[in-house]
Amino acid sequence: MEIKRGGAEVKKHAIEAGIDEDLTRIIAAFGGKAAVKDIAIITPGKMTYIHEKPTKSVRVIPGGLGRGVTLKQAIKAVDEQAKQRKLK
């Protein structure tokens, strides 16, 4: 994965990903550049950020997206996936 840091790199990555206009609107909604602490963009094979590298996290959606999966089942499945990744 290509990892780059800096505002100019984030701007280039946003244009490549086609989210530059969306990003501009989000920044404006929060009160401008001074109000936004950091931005990170992750796409397949590339990650850019301005100040702090994003930390890896595992997110669980309660209800399992309506697929009949309980929260406990979803957590168990994510834990098993994480264990498999550590073993590899």
KACORQUI-V400014 format. One record per residue. N is the residue number from 0. RES is the residue in one letter. PHI is phi in degrees with one decimal (* if undefined). NEAR is the number of other C-alpha atoms within 10 Angstrom. D_FIRST is the distance of its C-alpha to the first C-alpha in Angstrom with 2 decimals. Layout:
# KACORQUI-V400014
[[N;RES;PHI;NEAR;D_FIRST] [N;RES;PHI;NEAR;D_FIRST]]
This chain:
# KACORQUI-V400014
[[0;M;*;9;0.00] [1;E;-83.2;9;3.77] [2;I;-122.1;12;6.26] [3;K;-132.3;16;9.83] [4;R;-128.1;15;13.20] [5;G;123.8;14;16.54] [6;G;-62.2;16;18.73] [7;A;-65.9;13;18.52] [8;E;-66.8;16;14.74] [9;V;-63.7;21;15.16] [10;K;-60.5;19;18.07] [11;K;-61.5;13;16.34] [12;H;-65.2;22;13.55] [13;A;-62.1;21;16.50] [14;I;-65.7;13;18.35] [15;E;-59.9;11;15.67] [16;A;-81.4;12;15.42] [17;G;77.2;11;19.22] [18;I;-117.6;14;19.77] [19;D;-63.7;16;21.21] [20;E;-68.5;10;24.76] [21;D;-62.5;11;24.08] [22;L;-62.7;15;22.45] [23;T;-61.5;13;25.53] [24;R;-65.9;12;27.85] [25;I;-64.5;13;26.26] [26;I;-60.9;15;26.54] [27;A;-63.9;13;30.12] [28;A;-64.7;10;30.99] [29;F;-90.1;11;30.14] [30;G;104.6;10;32.30] [31;G;99.9;12;30.21] [32;K;-59.7;11;27.58] [33;A;-66.5;8;29.58] [34;A;-87.1;11;29.34] [35;V;-98.3;12;25.55] [36;K;-73.8;9;24.05] [37;D;-154.9;13;20.32] [38;I;-136.2;18;17.92] [39;A;-132.1;18;14.33] [40;I;-124.0;16;12.64] [41;I;-125.2;16;9.93] [42;T;-128.6;13;9.52] [43;P;-55.1;7;7.95] [44;G;87.9;8;4.57] [45;K;-149.2;12;5.37] [46;M;-139.2;19;7.27] [47;T;-131.5;26;10.43] [48;Y;-152.3;22;13.49] [49;I;-89.6;18;16.89] [50;H;-113.9;13;18.24] [51;E;-115.8;13;16.89] [52;K;-64.2;15;13.47] [53;P;-65.4;14;14.01] [54;T;-86.9;5;15.07] [55;K;-74.9;6;14.21] [56;S;-141.7;6;17.25] [57;V;-113.5;8;18.91] [58;R;-111.1;9;21.26] [59;V;-118.9;14;24.38] [60;I;-96.1;12;26.50] [61;P;-56.6;14;30.17] [62;G;93.7;14;32.01] [63;G;61.2;15;29.13] [64;L;59.6;10;29.13] [65;G;73.9;9;32.72] [66;R;-97.0;7;32.14] [67;G;76.3;9;34.76] [68;V;-102.9;14;32.40] [69;T;-78.5;15;33.66] [70;L;-59.4;14;31.65] [71;K;-62.9;13;32.35] [72;Q;-65.4;14;31.17] [73;A;-64.6;17;27.89] [74;I;-63.1;18;27.32] [75;K;-61.8;12;28.26] [76;A;-63.1;13;25.86] [77;V;-66.1;15;22.89] [78;D;-60.6;13;24.08] [79;E;-65.3;12;24.32] [80;Q;-63.5;11;20.80] [81;A;-64.7;12;19.56] [82;K;-62.5;11;21.85] [83;Q;-64.4;10;20.59] [84;R;-67.1;9;16.96] [85;K;-70.4;8;18.41] [86;L;-74.1;6;20.53] [87;K;-77.0;5;17.90]]
